[in-house]
Amino acid sequence: MKRLKTVGISIIALYLVILFMLLNFQEKLIFRSQTLPQNHVFTSVVPFGELFLKASDGAVLNGLHYKQEQPKGVLIYFHGNAQTLEYWGKWAEELSKRYQYDVVLMDYRGFGKSTGKRSFDAMLADGMLFYDYCKTKFPEEQITIFGRSLGGAFATHVATKTNSKRLVLESTFTSVYEIASKRFWFLPLNWLLKYPFQNDQNIQQISIPTYFIHGTEDAVVPYEHGKTLYEKSGSGTKKLYTIQNGMHNDLVNYPAYFEALDEILK
């Protein structure tokens, strides 16, 4: 009996430790942030401007605006949960050159040069801050919202509150809860999650043309997430582009990926 009691106490202690760790370190699990020195100089073969937009709480969000002489519109691109604009800017260059769009992207709080204390509401508001910037340069019917992986959470949030031309979601999850529950099924996640990004709820409210791109072998955000978002989408114009054998970070290696973007951004 004493041995069983000891085992029981040990299990409860371990559970509480895991609970404490998830409650206090979930930001590190969700945001794999890296920083850049404030004097970091970006370079590009595409003309661009660097942005420093101030949030209502005083945080300063760093962004880049890649420009074309006669743009077809602007893409506001919300990147994934790792790297900084130094990395994502190269992809923005490619999008801008290949499709003749201006491209605006931002670093989230704690990424790159962006400052400010993270919170669920503040970060979503930051996405709107950059959308509002795009509206000063282009009418809404020329704005495309593009979210990749974690960026899909910001993209769907912005899309529920605006009337842009289209929404593109790449390798995006249904909800943080669904992702976390596969690993931490034994924890009360609805209570623990500080960042309950819920694309599956947002997508039902979005009526603009919506396009989904997802790899069948994605081990980070399984293909079923993209399929579920497509099925739940409230848009009358929607399409799911399936990249056979594609994983989470290698879709650019597949011709089908660029065929999808060619069709979407034509």
KEDOFI-840810 format. One line per 8 residues: number of its first residue (from 1); their letters; for each residue z, y, x of N, C-alpha, C. Coordinates in steps of 0.2 Angstrom, whole numbers, padded with zeros to 4 digits. Each point is the difference from the previous one (the first is absolute). Example, Ala and Ser with C-alpha at 12.3 -4.5 7.8 and 13.67 -1.06 7.14 Angstrom:
BEGIN
1) as) 0039 -0028 0066 0000 0006 -0004 0000 0006 0004 | -0004 0005 -0002 0001 0006 0004 0003 0005 -0004
***
This chain:
BEGIN
1) mkrlktvg) 0000 -0006 0004 0000 0006 -0004 0000 0006 0004 | 0004 0000 0006 0000 0006 0004 -0006 0001 0003 | -0004 -0005 0002 -0006 0000 0003 -0005 0003 -0004 | 0000 -0002 -0007 -0005 0003 -0005 0002 0008 -0001 | 0006 0001 0000 0002 0007 -0001 -0003 0004 0006 | 0001 -0002 0006 -0003 0003 0006 -0007 0001 0000 | -0004 -0005 -0002 -0007 0000 -0001 -0002 0005 -0005 | 0004 0000 -0006 -0002 0005 -0005 0001 0007 0002
9) isiialyl) 0006 0002 0004 0001 0006 0002 -0006 0002 0005 | -0002 -0004 0004 -0005 0001 0005 -0007 0002 -0003 | -0001 -0004 -0006 -0006 0002 -0004 0000 0007 -0003 | 0006 0001 -0003 0001 0007 -0003 -0001 0005 0005 | 0003 -0001 0006 0000 0005 0005 -0007 0001 0003 | -0004 -0005 0000 -0007 0001 0003 -0004 0003 -0006 | 0001 -0001 -0006 -0003 0003 -0005 0001 0008 0000 | 0006 0001 0001 0002 0007 0000 -0003 0004 0006
17) vilfmlln) 0000 -0003 0005 -0004 0002 0006 -0007 0002 -0001 | -0003 -0005 -0003 -0007 0001 -0002 -0001 0005 -0005 | 0004 0001 -0004 0000 0005 -0005 0001 0007 0003 | 0004 0000 0004 0002 0007 0004 -0006 0002 0004 | -0003 -0005 0004 -0006 0001 0004 -0006 0003 -0004 | -0001 -0004 -0006 -0006 0002 -0004 0001 0007 -0003 | 0006 0002 -0002 0002 0006 -0003 -0001 0006 0005 | 0002 -0002 0007 0000 0006 0005 -0006 0000 0004
25) fqeklifr) -0004 -0006 0001 -0005 0000 0004 -0007 -0001 -0003 | 0000 0001 -0007 -0007 -0002 -0003 -0005 0005 0002 | 0002 0007 0002 -0005 0004 0002 -0004 -0002 0006 | 0003 -0004 0005 -0003 -0002 0006 -0005 -0006 -0002 | 0002 -0004 -0006 -0004 -0005 -0002 -0007 0003 -0003 | 0001 0005 -0004 -0005 0003 -0004 -0005 0005 0004 | 0004 0004 0004 -0004 0005 0004 0001 -0002 0008 | -0005 -0002 0003 -0001 -0002 0007 -0002 0007 0004
33) sqtlpqnh) 0004 0005 -0001 -0002 0006 0002 0000 0001 0008 | -0004 0004 0002 -0001 0002 0007 0000 0008 0000 | 0002 0003 0005 0000 0007 0001 -0005 0003 0005 | -0002 0006 0000 -0004 0003 0005 0003 0007 0002 | 0000 0002 0006 0003 0006 0002 -0004 0006 -0004 | 0004 0005 -0001 -0003 0006 -0004 -0005 0003 0003 | -0001 0000 0007 -0005 0003 0004 -0006 -0005 0001 | 0000 -0006 -0004 -0006 -0005 0001 -0006 0004 -0003
41) vftsvvpf) -0005 -0001 0004 -0007 0003 -0001 -0005 -0006 -0003 | -0002 0001 -0006 -0005 -0005 -0003 -0007 0002 0003 | -0004 -0005 0001 -0007 0001 0001 -0005 -0004 -0004 | -0006 0003 -0001 -0004 -0004 -0005 -0007 0003 0002 | -0005 -0005 -0002 -0007 0002 0001 -0003 0003 -0007 | 0005 0000 -0005 -0002 0003 -0006 0004 0007 0000 | -0002 0005 -0002 0003 0006 -0001 0006 -0001 -0005 | 0006 0003 0002 0006 -0001 -0004 0005 0005 0001
49) gelflkas) 0005 0001 -0005 0005 0004 0001 0007 -0003 -0001 | 0005 0002 0003 0006 -0003 0000 0005 0004 -0005 | 0003 -0004 -0005 0004 0003 -0005 0007 -0001 0001 | 0004 0005 -0002 0007 0000 0000 0002 0003 -0007 | 0002 -0005 -0005 0001 0002 -0007 0008 0000 -0001 | 0003 0005 -0003 0007 0000 -0001 0002 -0002 -0007 | 0004 -0005 0000 0003 -0003 -0006 0005 0005 -0003 | 0002 -0001 -0006 0005 0004 -0003 0007 0000 0003
57) dgavlngl) 0002 -0006 0003 0006 -0001 0003 0000 0002 0008 | -0006 0003 0002 0000 0003 0007 -0003 -0005 0005 | -0001 -0006 -0002 -0004 -0005 0004 -0007 0003 0001 | -0003 -0002 0006 -0006 0002 0002 -0004 -0006 0001 | -0006 -0001 -0004 -0004 -0006 0001 -0006 0002 0004 | -0002 -0004 0005 -0006 0001 0004 -0006 -0004 -0003 | -0005 0003 0000 -0006 -0003 -0002 -0006 0002 0004 | -0006 -0003 -0002 -0006 0001 0003 -0006 0001 -0005
65) hykqeqpk) -0004 0005 0001 -0006 0001 -0005 -0006 -0001 0004 | -0004 -0005 -0001 -0006 -0001 0004 -0006 0003 -0005 | -0004 0003 0003 -0005 0004 -0004 -0007 -0001 0002 | -0004 0000 -0006 -0008 -0001 0001 -0003 0007 -0002 | -0006 0001 0002 -0003 0007 -0002 -0002 0000 -0007 | -0002 -0006 -0003 -0002 0000 -0007 0003 -0006 -0003 | 0007 0000 -0001 0003 -0006 -0002 -0002 -0002 -0007 | 0000 -0006 -0002 -0001 -0003 -0007 0007 0001 -0004
73) gvliyfhg) 0005 0002 0004 0006 0000 -0004 0006 -0001 0006 | 0006 -0001 -0003 0005 -0002 0005 0004 -0006 -0002 | 0002 -0004 0006 0004 -0006 -0001 0007 0002 0002 | 0005 -0001 -0004 0007 0001 0002 0002 -0007 0001 | 0002 -0002 0007 0001 -0006 0002 0007 -0001 0002 | 0004 -0005 -0004 0007 -0002 0001 0000 -0006 0004 | 0002 0000 0006 0000 -0005 0005 0006 -0005 -0001 | 0000 -0006 0004 0004 -0005 0000 0007 0002 0002
81) naqtleyw) 0004 -0005 0001 0007 0001 0002 0002 0000 0007 | -0005 0000 0005 0001 0000 0007 -0005 0005 0003 | 0001 0002 0006 -0005 0004 0004 0001 0007 -0002 | -0004 0005 0003 0001 0007 -0002 -0008 0003 0000 | 0000 0006 -0001 -0007 0003 -0001 -0004 -0001 0006 | 0003 -0001 0006 -0004 -0001 0006 -0004 -0006 -0001 | 0003 -0005 -0003 -0004 -0007 -0002 -0004 0001 -0006 | 0003 0002 -0005 -0004 0001 -0007 -0005 0005 0000
89) gkwaeels) 0000 0005 0005 -0005 0005 0000 -0007 -0003 0002 | 0000 -0005 0004 -0006 -0003 0003 -0004 -0003 -0006 | 0004 -0003 -0005 -0003 -0003 -0006 -0002 0005 -0004 | 0004 0006 -0001 -0003 0006 -0004 -0006 0002 0003 | -0001 0001 0006 -0006 0002 0003 -0006 -0004 -0002 | 0001 -0007 0000 -0005 -0005 -0002 -0002 0001 -0007 | 0005 0001 -0004 -0002 0001 -0007 -0003 0007 -0001 | 0002 0005 0003 -0004 0006 -0001 -0007 0000 0003
97) kryqydvv) -0001 -0003 0005 -0007 0000 0003 -0004 -0005 -0004 | 0002 -0005 -0001 -0004 -0005 -0004 -0002 0002 -0007 | 0005 0003 -0003 -0001 0001 -0008 -0001 0008 -0001 | 0000 0004 0005 -0001 0007 -0001 0005 0003 -0005 | 0006 -0002 0001 0006 0003 -0004 0004 0004 0005 | 0004 0005 -0003 0006 0003 0004 0005 -0006 -0001 | 0004 0000 0004 0006 -0005 0000 0006 0003 0002 | 0005 0000 -0005 0007 0003 0001 0005 -0006 0000
105) lmdyrgfg) 0004 0000 0005 0005 -0005 0001 0007 0003 0002 | 0005 -0003 -0001 0007 0002 0002 0004 -0005 0003 | 0005 0002 0004 0005 -0005 0002 0006 0001 -0004 | 0003 -0006 -0002 0006 0001 -0004 0006 0002 0004 | 0005 0002 -0004 0006 0002 0004 0003 -0005 0005 | 0001 0002 0006 0002 -0004 0005 -0005 -0003 0004 | -0007 0001 -0002 -0006 -0002 0004 -0003 0006 0003 | -0002 -0002 0006 -0004 0005 0004 0004 0007 0001
113) kstgkrsf) -0002 0005 -0002 0003 0007 0001 0004 0002 -0007 | -0001 -0004 -0005 0003 0002 -0007 0008 -0001 0001 | 0003 0005 -0003 0007 0000 0000 0003 -0001 -0007 | 0006 0000 -0001 0004 0000 -0007 0003 -0007 -0001 | 0005 0001 -0004 0004 -0006 -0002 -0004 -0004 -0005 | 0000 -0006 0001 -0004 -0005 -0005 0004 -0001 -0006 | -0004 0000 -0006 0003 -0002 -0006 -0006 -0002 -0004 | 0001 -0004 -0005 -0005 -0002 -0005 -0004 0006 -0003
121) damladgm) 0004 0004 -0003 -0003 0006 -0004 -0004 0005 0005 | 0004 0001 0006 -0003 0005 0004 -0007 -0002 0003 | 0000 -0007 0002 -0006 -0002 0003 -0006 0000 -0005 | 0001 -0002 -0006 -0005 0000 -0005 -0002 0007 -0001 | 0004 0005 0000 -0001 0007 -0001 -0005 0002 0006 | 0002 -0002 0006 -0005 0001 0006 -0007 -0001 -0001 | -0001 -0006 -0004 -0007 -0002 -0001 -0003 0005 -0005 | 0004 0003 -0005 -0003 0005 -0004 -0001 0006 0004
129) lfydyckt) 0004 0002 0005 -0001 0006 0004 -0007 0000 0003 | -0002 -0006 0003 -0007 -0001 0003 -0005 0000 -0005 | 0001 -0003 -0006 -0005 0001 -0005 -0001 0007 -0002 | 0005 0004 -0001 -0001 0007 -0002 -0003 0004 0006 | 0001 -0002 0006 -0004 0003 0005 -0008 -0001 -0001 | -0001 -0007 -0001 -0007 -0002 -0001 -0003 0005 -0006 | 0004 0001 -0005 -0003 0004 -0006 -0001 0007 0002 | 0002 0002 0005 -0001 0007 0002 -0007 0000 0004
137) kfpeeqit) -0003 -0005 0001 -0006 -0001 0004 -0006 -0003 -0004 | 0002 -0004 -0005 -0005 -0004 -0004 0002 0000 -0007 | -0004 0000 -0005 0002 -0001 -0007 0002 -0008 -0001 | 0004 -0001 -0005 0003 -0007 0000 -0006 -0005 -0001 | -0005 0002 -0003 -0006 -0005 -0001 -0003 -0002 0006 | 0002 0003 0006 -0003 -0002 0006 0006 -0003 0005 | 0005 -0002 -0003 0006 -0002 0004 0000 -0008 -0001 | 0000 -0004 0005 0001 -0007 0000 0007 -0002 0003
145) ifgrslgg) 0004 -0003 -0004 0007 -0002 0003 -0001 -0008 0003 | 0002 0000 0006 -0001 -0007 0003 0007 -0002 0003 | 0002 -0006 -0002 0007 -0002 0003 -0001 -0007 0003 | 0003 -0001 0006 -0001 -0006 0003 0008 -0003 0001 | 0001 -0006 -0002 0006 -0004 0000 0006 0005 -0003 | 0005 0002 0004 0005 0004 -0002 -0003 0006 -0003 | -0005 0003 0003 -0003 0006 -0003 -0003 0000 -0007 | -0001 -0006 -0002 -0001 -0001 -0007 0005 0002 -0005
153) afathvat) 0006 0000 0002 0006 0003 -0004 -0001 0007 -0001 | -0002 0004 0005 -0001 0007 0000 -0006 0001 -0004 | -0005 -0004 0001 -0007 0001 -0003 0001 0000 -0008 | 0003 -0006 -0002 0001 -0001 -0007 0005 0005 -0004 | 0005 0002 0004 0004 0006 -0003 -0004 0006 -0001 | -0004 0002 0005 -0004 0006 0000 -0005 0000 -0006 | -0003 -0006 -0001 -0005 -0001 -0005 0003 0000 -0007 | 0006 -0002 -0001 0003 0001 -0006 0001 0007 -0003
161) ktnskrlv) 0000 0005 0005 0002 0007 -0001 -0006 0004 0001 | -0006 -0002 0001 -0006 0004 0001 -0006 -0003 -0003 | -0005 0004 0001 -0007 -0002 -0003 -0005 0000 0005 | 0001 -0004 0005 -0005 -0001 0005 -0006 -0004 -0002 | -0005 0000 0005 -0006 -0004 -0001 0001 -0007 -0001 | 0003 -0003 0005 0001 -0007 0000 0006 -0002 0005 | 0002 -0006 -0001 0006 -0003 0004 -0002 -0007 0003 | 0001 0000 0007 -0002 -0006 0004 0007 -0003 0002
169) lestftsv) 0001 -0006 -0001 0006 -0004 0003 -0002 -0005 0004 | 0003 0000 0006 -0002 -0006 0005 0006 -0003 0002 | 0000 -0007 -0001 0006 -0004 0002 0007 0002 -0002 | 0000 0002 -0007 0006 0003 -0003 0004 -0005 -0004 | 0006 0001 0001 0005 -0004 -0004 0001 0002 -0007 | 0003 -0005 -0004 0001 0002 -0007 0007 0004 0000 | 0005 -0002 0004 0006 0004 0000 0004 -0003 0006 | 0004 0005 0003 0005 -0002 0005 0004 -0006 -0002
177) yeiaskrf) 0002 0000 -0006 0005 -0005 -0003 -0004 -0007 0001 | -0006 0000 -0002 -0004 -0007 0001 0000 -0002 0007 | -0001 0004 0004 -0001 -0001 0007 0007 -0003 0003 | 0005 0004 -0001 0007 -0001 0002 0003 -0007 -0003 | -0002 -0001 -0006 0003 -0006 -0003 -0002 -0006 0002 | -0006 -0001 0004 -0002 -0006 0003 0005 -0002 0006 | 0003 0005 0003 0004 -0001 0006 0007 0000 -0002 | 0002 0005 -0004 0007 0001 -0002 0001 -0001 -0008
185) wflplnwl) -0002 -0006 -0002 0000 -0002 -0007 0008 -0001 -0002 | 0004 0000 0004 0007 -0002 -0002 0004 0007 0000 | -0003 0006 0001 0004 0006 0000 -0002 0004 -0007 | 0004 0004 -0002 -0001 0005 -0006 -0004 0006 0002 | -0007 -0002 0001 -0004 0005 0003 -0001 0006 -0005 | 0000 -0001 -0006 -0001 0006 -0005 0005 0005 0002 | 0006 -0002 0002 0006 0005 0002 -0001 0003 0007 | -0003 -0005 0004 0000 0002 0007 -0005 0005 0003
193) lkypfqnd) -0006 -0001 -0004 -0006 0003 0003 0000 0008 -0001 | 0000 0003 0006 0000 0008 0000 -0007 0002 -0001 | -0005 -0004 0001 -0007 0002 -0001 -0004 -0004 -0004 | 0001 0000 -0007 -0003 -0005 -0005 -0007 0002 -0002 | -0004 0000 0006 -0007 0002 -0002 -0003 -0005 -0005 | -0003 0002 -0005 -0002 -0005 -0005 -0007 0002 -0002 | -0005 -0003 0004 -0007 0001 -0002 -0002 -0003 -0006 | 0003 -0006 -0002 -0002 -0003 -0006 0002 0004 -0006
201) qniqqisi) 0005 0004 0000 0001 0004 -0006 -0005 0007 0000 | -0001 0002 0006 -0004 0006 0001 -0007 -0001 -0002 | -0003 -0006 0002 -0007 -0001 -0001 -0002 -0001 -0008 | 0005 -0001 -0004 -0001 -0001 -0007 -0001 0007 -0003 | 0002 0005 0003 0000 0007 -0002 -0007 0004 0002 | -0003 -0003 0005 -0006 0003 0003 -0006 -0002 -0003 | -0004 0005 -0002 -0006 -0001 -0004 -0007 0002 0004 | 0001 0003 0006 -0006 0002 0004 -0003 -0006 0003
209) ptyfihgt) -0006 0000 0002 -0003 -0006 0003 0004 -0003 0006 | 0002 -0006 0000 0005 -0003 0005 -0003 -0006 0003 | 0000 0000 0007 -0003 -0006 0004 0005 -0003 0004 | 0000 -0007 0000 0005 -0003 0004 -0004 -0004 0005 | 0003 0000 0007 -0003 -0004 0005 0006 -0004 0003 | -0001 -0007 0000 0005 -0004 0003 -0003 -0007 0003 | 0004 -0002 0006 -0002 -0006 0003 0003 -0006 -0003 | -0004 -0006 0000 0003 -0006 -0003 0006 -0003 0004
217) edavvpye) 0000 0002 0007 0005 -0003 0004 0005 0004 0002 | 0001 0006 -0003 0005 0005 0001 0007 -0004 0000 | 0004 0000 0005 0006 -0003 0000 0006 0005 0000 | -0002 0006 0000 0005 0006 -0001 0001 0002 -0007 | -0006 0001 -0003 -0001 0002 -0007 -0005 -0005 -0003 | 0003 -0006 -0003 -0005 -0005 -0002 -0005 0002 -0005 | -0006 -0003 0000 -0006 0002 -0004 0002 0001 -0007 | 0005 -0004 -0003 0002 0000 -0007 0002 0007 -0002
225) hgktlyek) 0003 0003 0005 0002 0007 -0002 -0005 0005 -0002 | -0006 -0001 0004 -0006 0004 -0001 -0003 -0002 -0007 | 0000 -0006 -0001 -0003 -0003 -0006 0004 0002 -0006 | 0007 0000 0000 0004 0002 -0005 -0001 0008 -0002 | 0000 0004 0006 -0001 0007 -0001 -0007 0001 -0004 | -0005 -0004 0002 -0006 0001 -0003 0000 -0002 -0008 | 0004 -0005 -0001 0000 -0002 -0007 0005 0004 -0004 | 0005 0004 0003 0004 0004 -0004 -0003 0007 0000
233) sgsgtkkl) -0005 0002 0003 -0003 0006 0001 -0002 0003 -0007 | 0002 0006 -0002 -0002 0003 -0006 -0006 0004 0000 | -0004 -0001 0006 -0007 0004 0000 -0005 -0004 -0003 | -0005 0004 -0004 -0005 -0004 -0003 -0006 -0001 0005 | 0001 0003 0006 -0005 -0002 0006 0004 -0002 0006 | 0000 -0006 0001 0004 -0003 0005 -0004 -0006 0003 | 0001 -0002 0007 -0003 -0005 0003 0005 -0003 0006 | 0000 -0006 0000 0004 -0004 0006 -0005 -0002 0005
241) ytiqngmh) 0000 0002 0006 -0004 -0002 0005 0004 -0005 0004 | -0002 -0007 0000 0004 -0005 0004 -0003 -0001 0006 | 0004 0000 0006 -0003 -0001 0007 0002 -0007 0002 | -0004 -0004 -0001 0001 -0007 0002 0002 -0001 0007 | 0006 -0004 0001 0003 -0001 0006 0003 0006 0003 | 0000 0006 -0003 0003 0006 0003 0007 0000 0000 | 0004 0002 0005 0007 0001 0000 0002 0007 -0001 | 0006 0002 0002 0003 0006 -0002 -0003 0006 0005
249) ndlvnypa) -0001 -0002 0006 -0002 0006 0005 -0007 -0001 0003 | -0004 -0004 -0003 -0006 -0001 0003 -0007 0000 -0004 | 0001 0004 -0006 -0005 0000 -0005 -0006 0004 0003 | 0001 0004 0005 -0006 0004 0003 -0004 -0005 0004 | 0002 -0006 0001 -0004 -0004 0004 -0005 -0004 -0005 | 0000 0001 -0006 -0004 -0004 -0005 -0006 0005 -0003 | -0006 -0002 0000 -0005 0004 -0003 0001 0002 -0007 | 0003 -0005 -0003 0002 0001 -0008 0004 0006 -0001
257) yfealdei) 0004 0001 0005 0005 0006 -0001 -0004 0007 0000 | -0005 0000 0005 -0004 0007 0000 -0005 0000 -0006 | -0002 -0006 -0002 -0004 0000 -0006 0003 0002 -0006 | 0007 -0002 -0001 0004 0003 -0005 0001 0008 0000 | 0001 0002 0006 0001 0007 0001 -0007 0004 -0001 | -0005 -0003 0002 -0007 0003 -0001 -0001 0001 -0008 | 0002 -0005 -0004 -0001 0000 -0007 0004 0005 -0003 | 0007 0000 0002 0005 0005 -0003 -0002 0007 0002
265) lk) -0001 0001 0006 -0001 0007 0002 -0007 0003 0001 | -0005 -0003 -0003 -0007 0002 0000 -0001 0007 -0002
***
